[in-house]
Amino acid sequence: MTHDEPALRAAYLVLRERAEDALAEVLARRLGQPADAIEVRVQAAAMSAVLRVATDDVAQAAVEGVTTETLERHREQMASAVNRVLRGLSQPR
């Protein structure tokens, strides 16, 4: 629905942006870097993208009728994506 309603989409994107800032704060503490460091902001953006895609997928599935299998598949896909992002982020620079 947020894709078809401009006001809802705008509110959703503002919330995603705020979530990205919160992710940057958490990552900064874990990495021992300032939250405004480019590396931290890029990592937060990557994590936010994973969450946005997962949220959009679950919302679409809800329109089609959510089953336990659908939710489990989404959970596994999201966990896999988060793991891939974290592995990539933990590589030495």
C-alpha positions as CSV (number, residue, x, y, z in Angstrom):
1,M,0.0,0.0,0.0
2,T,2.8,2.4,0.8
3,H,4.0,2.2,-2.9
4,D,0.6,3.4,-4.1
5,E,-0.1,6.1,-1.5
6,P,2.4,9.1,-1.6
7,A,1.7,10.3,1.9
8,L,2.1,6.8,3.4
9,R,5.3,6.3,1.4
10,A,6.7,9.5,2.6
11,A,6.0,8.6,6.3
12,Y,7.4,5.2,5.7
13,L,10.6,6.5,4.2
14,V,11.0,9.0,7.1
15,L,10.7,6.1,9.6
16,R,13.3,4.1,7.6
17,E,15.7,7.1,7.7
18,R,15.3,7.3,11.4
19,A,15.9,3.6,11.8
20,E,19.1,4.0,9.7
21,D,20.3,6.6,12.1
22,A,19.7,4.3,15.1
23,L,21.5,1.5,13.3
24,A,24.4,3.8,12.7
25,E,24.6,4.6,16.4
26,V,24.6,0.9,17.4
27,L,27.2,0.0,14.7
28,A,29.4,2.9,15.7
29,R,29.5,1.7,19.3
30,R,30.3,-1.9,18.2
31,L,33.0,-0.7,15.7
32,G,34.5,1.9,18.0
33,Q,34.0,4.6,15.4
34,P,31.9,7.8,15.2
35,A,28.3,7.4,13.9
36,D,29.0,9.9,11.2
37,A,32.0,7.9,9.8
38,I,31.3,7.0,6.2
39,E,32.0,3.3,6.9
40,V,29.4,3.3,9.7
41,R,26.9,5.1,7.6
42,V,27.3,2.8,4.6
43,Q,27.0,-0.3,6.9
44,A,23.8,1.2,8.5
45,A,22.4,1.9,5.0
46,A,23.1,-1.7,4.0
47,M,21.3,-3.1,7.1
48,S,18.4,-0.7,6.6
49,A,18.1,-1.9,3.0
50,V,17.8,-5.5,4.2
51,L,15.1,-4.5,6.6
52,R,13.2,-2.4,4.0
53,V,13.2,-5.2,1.5
54,A,12.1,-7.8,4.1
55,T,9.3,-5.4,5.3
56,D,8.1,-4.8,1.7
57,D,8.2,-8.6,1.0
58,V,6.1,-9.4,4.1
59,A,3.7,-6.6,3.3
60,Q,3.2,-8.0,-0.2
61,A,2.8,-11.5,1.2
62,A,0.1,-10.2,3.6
63,V,-1.9,-9.0,0.6
64,E,-1.7,-12.4,-0.9
65,G,-2.4,-14.2,2.3
66,V,0.3,-15.0,4.8
67,T,1.0,-18.6,5.7
68,T,3.4,-20.0,8.3
69,E,5.6,-21.2,5.4
70,T,5.7,-17.8,3.9
71,L,6.7,-16.2,7.1
72,E,9.4,-18.8,7.7
73,R,10.8,-18.3,4.2
74,H,10.9,-14.6,4.8
75,R,12.6,-15.1,8.1
76,E,15.2,-17.3,6.6
77,Q,15.8,-15.0,3.7
78,M,16.2,-12.0,6.0
79,A,18.6,-13.9,8.3
80,S,20.7,-14.9,5.3
81,A,20.8,-11.4,4.0
82,V,21.8,-9.9,7.4
83,N,24.5,-12.6,7.7
84,R,25.9,-11.7,4.3
85,V,25.9,-8.0,5.1
86,L,27.6,-8.6,8.4
87,R,30.2,-11.0,6.9
88,G,31.0,-8.4,4.3
89,L,31.2,-5.7,6.9
90,S,33.6,-7.7,9.1
91,Q,36.2,-8.2,6.3
92,P,39.5,-6.4,7.0
93,R,39.9,-3.2,5.1
